[in-house]
Amino acid sequence: MTNAAPRRQAKSQVTSGRRQRRPVPRELLELARQLAQVKQQARTLGIFTDDRELLECPSCGLLEDVTAGGVLVTYPNTSEEVSDSGLRFIPADESSFACPSCGTKVKAVIL
């Protein structure tokens, strides 16, 4: 039988029942700011940033799709030809959008 040395327990960051917050490194904060800026620029250019599921209106059938180039497009789900209608779902609140064709409120699944 071998005597294994007792394992040393890691120091806890818990003080009086609550975890202490570690400061976020400045470099990480700057990268997060840059990422947010790039995502906003992409949205401005019509590029889908993949932060929510694509939408489809349950009333009129208008749906979103993304081209191979990453551009967000919409067209009726009955359309044989996939060409952009130019319509865009309008943000109604944090988790829902209004259909630009019929006005129906569509709940978005945020990723």
Number of C-alpha atoms within 10 A of each C-alpha: 3 4 5 6 6 6 6 6 6 6 6 8 12 10 8 7 7 8 10 11 8 7 6 8 8 9 9 10 11 11 11 12 12 12 12 12 12 13 17 14 13 15 14 10 11 15 18 21 15 12 10 12 12 16 20 21 23 12 13 15 17 23 21 21 17 15 12 7 8 14 15 20 20 21 21 19 15 11 10 8 9 14 11 15 12 10 15 20 22 14 14 13 11 9 12 17 20 18 25 15 15 12 14 15 19 20 17 17 12 12 7
